[in-house]
Amino acid sequence: MKHSLSICYIIIIILITSCLSYAQEERVLFSEPFNDLDNWEPLYFKKIKEHTTYSIIKDGDQSYLRAESNASASGIVCKNEFNMIEHPHMRWRWKINNVYKKGDAATREGDDYPIRLYVMFKYDPDKASFGKKFKYGLAKKMYGTYPPQSTLNYIWANRKHEGNVVTSPYAKESKLVILQSGPESAGTWIIEDVNIIDDYRRIFGTDPPEQASIAIMNDSDNTGESSVSYMDYIEVYK
């Protein structure tokens, strides 16, 4: 009997230790359930007059972000900034109604997606070369702020590309990571879970800047098409 109690005690200790270890490993830094848009601000582009509409919809006890695009483009940017080195994981759940028939991640004419989640790594002028300081200085004069040093775009494309990573046709510092492609899963909620630092090192071949922010966009200004997409939640965690 004593032997059995000892075994049970050991098992309980192992379970408790495992649970505590799991809780420590998976510390959530930021959680967005999309009950409202208080954590977000609009992202507009000077030459694009038609903007995507972002709203919160309710379905019983659940709430979702709804993004509707009609030959339009704009995004929403999270007001929070994150240390991605300390919290490199991000997960979310998204859904689309349709992909864009004319979409093509490799061309400017087709660079539209019913949903994309940006991770924008902060530019640090103190760590930049002379050439980059000059380039980013000009950009700041034009737009009032520095553009990101580099960007990972997690996208739902209309088709796959070789390696499922494409350099943006607009900026070599921006990489498009195809997580979903095609219309087969349209109308279905999909859960994504990525290690941002591993992706960055694999794609850029170097370590990323520490600080980053995230943004969401549904854009169709290049293809002239339309779609509705949804985001259920986003979590940034260790």
Summary of the structure (lengths in Angstrom):
residues: 238
radius of gyration: 20.6
end to end distance: 42.2
largest distance: 78.3
contacts: 709
relative contact order: 0.26
helix: 22%
strand: 39%
